[in-house]
């Protein structure tokens, strides 16, 4: 049967998913509150940077299989891909999910499938089910479907920004249904474009699986970050230490850095912590260790600048990871701003090859300027490498001679 799919939220996850479904012949309507996203998609364009996404969007729009609008239409399948930030106290903010659900509710007739893709705290999928029934008591979520049944499932996204179009097809998927029937139906939808295994479970396990993946990384990076601080105290090179320890067949430590950024790994573990406050001790501590790293890097910079009257500090990289312009939750950005605040008489030269102007957080500091790499390094007393962008990896390190260098990523060793 030909299905019509409505994808709510045309961001980093929703738009690629809408485009890949449409590229596979499914009729897809994208829904977004943002005019800029709606207009861009209807012109066949992508409002952000993601390799190969443009070709898929342009192709699907020109074939009439993908369009975008602000109102939620009637559809057979609704796929929710909206943000889940956290509120004060690290509790998940479900208001975008609620707004998306409220847009879907009036369109339901019975027989539809609603899938939540957004990374969510345990219980969010059940919450959607309850919200639907509260507004429409004539519908049901029965495991033995009838004409008035709504199937609800969670299928968390797990794609790495920069590799989304590849990983959407090649990564295994986890589908958790409120009922086995809902999970089976969601699996059929993902099987249209996903060539890897699609594993079925219940909704809460699927929610936790996603949070667990990102927490695993966070805990492992926290271990590496703690080792980096211990190593400095012991006067040894943490990167050599990890390289050597990783030669053990069952050891695989990740890399230390200036902290953990992005909208996923730095956020998702808090959803586990806030749903099991007393039990999630290691996960909470890992978050705290990683969140404390920017302050530690600031203290390294201040120590290196000690004794210089108006120190010039080159800060290399502002993004949250290499070769992108994304500064969400970026520790590098925090560090640059901490240094700017701590050295009012200093001259902070921020180098970020992926942007044309400083973000507001730094633009408001009079002593911080966006500076080309060579210029910044040659003028600096202290050079702090915060992101391993390709430009920094290939630069001539002879330019660093005589300067105090803080290489948080081990790029120049
Ligand atoms: N980082 C380190 N050391 C490392 C690895 C990463 O300090 O050894 C830092 C990075 O510098 C960055 C942060 O961690 O600041 C996160 O970067 P990342 O590249 O590891 O991950 P994200 O946030 O871009 O994407 C993650 C992915 N999750 C996992 O690898 C388990 C991706 O698959 C998820 O889909 C995504 O989160 C998400 O949307 O949840």
Boltz pocket constraint, residues with backbone or C-beta under 6 A from the ligand:
constraints:
  - pocket:
      binder: B
      contacts: [[A, 119], [A, 157], [A, 158], [A, 159], [A, 160], [A, 161], [A, 213], [A, 214], [A, 217], [A, 221], [A, 254], [A, 255], [A, 256], [A, 257], [A, 258], [A, 259], [A, 260], [A, 261], [A, 262], [A, 263], [A, 264], [A, 265], [A, 320], [A, 321], [A, 322]]
      max_distance: 6.0
